[in-house]
Amino acid sequence: MRLLSKSSIDKVEGALMHLSDRLPKRGETVNSINYYSRELSIMNERVARIQHKKNERAQQGNNTVRASQWISHAINRVLTAAESTLVRVSR
């Protein structure tokens, strides 16, 4: 799955501006190509925003995992040092 960049999102938003700013009223005659092109552009924009948010969350999760791994490693080092000190003292 390919995520859209910020510039791609901007292009989609720019394309939306070329379409009518108002939605057709129920029962109004419309050009179906324009109508569905607009619908598709709106959906693409929504998907792009969702992908961008999910990508940011995933990156935050990656940073959190790295931090928790570092903390876990540090705790294990301290425990190992404490155990070796206790073994020396108990002899």
Residue, then its C-alpha position, 0 to 999 in steps of 0.5 A: m500500500r502506497l501512502l500519499s505525500k503531503s504534496s499529493i494531498d495538496k494536489v487532490e485538494g487543488a483538484l477539488m477546488h476546480l469542482s463546484d463548491r456546492l453539492p447538488k440538491r436531491g433530484e437536481t439534474v447533474n452531469s454524472i461524470n462531474y458528480y462522481s469525479r467530485e465524489l471520488s476526489i472527496m473520498n481520495e482526500r479522506v483516504a489520504r488524510i487517514q493514511h497520513k494520520k495512521n502513518e504518523r501514529a505508526q511512527q510514534g509507535n515505532n519511537t515508543v517501542r525503541a524507548s521501551q526496548w532501551i529502558s528494558h535493556a537498561i533495567n536488565r543491565v542494572l539487575t545483572a550488576a546487582e546480582s553479581t554484586l550480591v553474589r560477591v557479597s554473599r561469599 
